[in-house]
Amino acid sequence: MVQQTEKQKALAKLLIKNTKLSKPKNRTVMLEEVGYKPSTARAKQKEIINAYGVQKELNPVIERLKKARDRAISLLPKKEQDAKYRDLNDGIDKFTKNIELLQGNATERVQSIDITEEQRARILAEENNRV
């Protein structure tokens, strides 16, 4: 039988607390805070967060978030003409991001490309001309 460690319990509590912060900490910082080595925290984030002991603590919270999100989604058709529609939509977005965070998944899809300073200057110039 897989045992749950104190480090895993502490990480789960920190992950839950992190969802309530206005400026959440990144996963590497949280892993280091509960005692993981920096190299391990960087290289094995997903593996550590998805470990049985962490997920055992997180699953009840994730399930509550999913139910709250589902309730908000079910209310959308009734609020479509109301200003509260925007609030529900915002809530759904936050529930989804917190669920993804607690499950160790990405909360944003960010893609970057390398460009030269010359290309950057040209893009900025084009943007300024549009305004």
C-alpha positions as CSV (number, residue, x, y, z in Angstrom):
1,M,0.0,0.0,0.0
2,V,1.3,3.5,-0.9
3,Q,1.9,5.7,2.1
4,Q,1.2,9.4,2.2
5,T,4.2,11.4,3.5
6,E,4.0,14.5,5.6
7,K,5.7,16.4,2.8
8,Q,2.9,15.5,0.5
9,K,0.3,16.6,3.0
10,A,2.1,19.9,3.5
11,L,2.3,20.4,-0.3
12,A,-1.4,19.7,-0.8
13,K,-2.3,22.2,2.0
14,L,0.0,24.8,0.4
15,L,-1.5,24.2,-3.1
16,I,-5.0,24.8,-1.7
17,K,-3.9,27.9,0.2
18,N,-2.2,29.1,-3.0
19,T,-5.5,29.1,-4.9
20,K,-6.8,31.8,-2.6
21,L,-3.9,34.2,-3.0
22,S,-4.3,37.3,-5.2
23,K,-0.8,36.6,-6.6
24,P,-0.3,32.8,-6.5
25,K,3.2,31.3,-6.0
26,N,4.7,29.1,-8.7
27,R,4.9,25.4,-8.2
28,T,8.7,25.4,-7.9
29,V,8.6,27.8,-5.0
30,M,5.9,25.8,-3.2
31,L,7.8,22.5,-3.6
32,E,10.9,24.1,-2.2
33,E,8.9,25.6,0.7
34,V,7.8,22.1,1.8
35,G,11.3,20.7,1.6
36,Y,12.0,19.5,-1.9
37,K,15.5,20.3,-3.3
38,P,15.5,23.1,-5.9
39,S,16.6,20.7,-8.6
40,T,13.9,18.2,-7.8
41,A,11.3,21.0,-7.5
42,R,12.1,22.2,-11.0
43,A,12.5,18.8,-12.7
44,K,9.7,16.7,-11.1
45,Q,6.8,19.2,-10.4
46,K,4.1,17.3,-12.2
47,E,5.2,13.9,-10.9
48,I,5.3,15.2,-7.3
49,I,1.9,17.0,-7.5
50,N,0.3,14.0,-9.2
51,A,1.7,11.6,-6.6
52,Y,-0.9,9.6,-4.7
53,G,-0.3,11.3,-1.3
54,V,-0.8,14.8,-2.7
55,Q,-3.8,13.9,-4.8
56,K,-5.4,12.1,-1.9
57,E,-5.5,15.4,0.0
58,L,-6.5,17.5,-3.1
59,N,-9.2,15.3,-4.5
60,P,-12.0,16.4,-2.1
61,V,-11.2,20.0,-2.9
62,I,-11.0,19.4,-6.6
63,E,-14.4,17.7,-6.5
64,R,-16.0,20.6,-4.6
65,L,-14.5,23.0,-7.2
66,K,-15.9,20.9,-10.1
67,K,-19.4,20.9,-8.5
68,A,-19.2,24.7,-7.9
69,R,-18.1,25.2,-11.5
70,D,-20.9,22.9,-12.8
71,R,-23.5,24.9,-10.8
72,A,-22.2,28.1,-12.3
73,I,-22.3,26.6,-15.8
74,S,-25.9,25.5,-15.3
75,L,-26.9,29.0,-14.3
76,L,-25.4,30.7,-17.4
77,P,-28.5,30.3,-19.6
78,K,-30.7,31.9,-16.9
79,K,-28.3,34.9,-16.5
80,E,-27.5,35.5,-20.2
81,Q,-29.3,38.8,-20.4
82,D,-28.2,39.8,-16.9
83,A,-24.9,41.5,-15.9
84,K,-24.4,38.6,-13.6
85,Y,-23.6,36.5,-16.6
86,R,-20.1,38.0,-16.8
87,D,-19.6,37.3,-13.1
88,L,-20.6,33.6,-13.6
89,N,-18.3,33.4,-16.5
90,D,-15.4,34.8,-14.4
91,G,-16.2,32.4,-11.6
92,I,-16.1,29.4,-14.0
93,D,-12.7,30.6,-15.3
94,K,-11.4,30.8,-11.8
95,F,-12.8,27.4,-10.8
96,T,-11.2,25.8,-13.9
97,K,-7.8,27.4,-13.2
98,N,-7.8,26.3,-9.6
99,I,-8.8,22.8,-10.6
100,E,-6.0,22.7,-13.2
101,L,-3.5,24.1,-10.7
102,L,-4.5,21.5,-8.0
103,Q,-4.2,18.7,-10.5
104,G,-0.7,19.9,-11.5
105,N,-1.7,21.1,-14.9
106,A,-0.9,24.3,-16.7
107,T,-3.3,27.2,-16.0
108,E,-2.3,29.2,-19.0
109,R,-1.3,28.4,-22.6
110,V,1.7,30.6,-23.4
111,Q,3.7,30.3,-26.6
112,S,6.8,32.3,-27.2
113,I,9.1,32.8,-30.2
114,D,12.5,34.3,-30.4
115,I,12.8,37.5,-32.4
116,T,15.6,39.9,-33.1
117,E,15.6,43.5,-31.8
118,E,15.1,44.6,-35.4
119,Q,12.0,42.5,-35.7
120,R,10.7,43.7,-32.3
121,A,11.2,47.3,-33.3
122,R,9.3,46.7,-36.6
123,I,6.4,45.0,-34.9
124,L,6.1,47.8,-32.3
125,A,6.2,50.4,-35.1
126,E,3.4,48.6,-36.9
127,E,1.3,48.5,-33.8
128,N,1.9,52.2,-33.1
129,N,0.8,53.0,-36.7
130,R,-2.5,51.2,-36.2
131,V,-3.5,53.2,-33.1
